[in-house]
Amino acid sequence: MCYEILLEKKTSDKDDAVFEFKSKFEMKNFGLDDTQLIEKHLKNLIDLSEMESNASKWCLLTLVELMCIINFDKYKVNIFRYLDELTHVDLFRKNFYLDLKQKIISNNIQL
């Protein structure tokens, strides 16, 4: 695997020099197809959400997104449970989550 690490000097209005760390990694193919990779990520997030004492809005929102991508019908109970939980966890964005719930419903209506 090839690693290239760079420190780039950024100029600013102040006299202080700011260095930004950058790194380039050669991606390794783990032999998983996209579905397996997404499902593995979903399992890891479910484990993380169970370990946290307080629900993380980012974790819950990512769970909803991944479940919608993988299989809405399989996960719809959990999707709506997490969306309801998000409306209590993140009160400032309650309407966003309610709107998201309606969009998910309208995108997955069986005609």
Beta strands, then each sheet from edge to edge (+ up, - down):
strand 1: 3-10
strand 2: 18-25
sheet 1: 1+ 2-
end
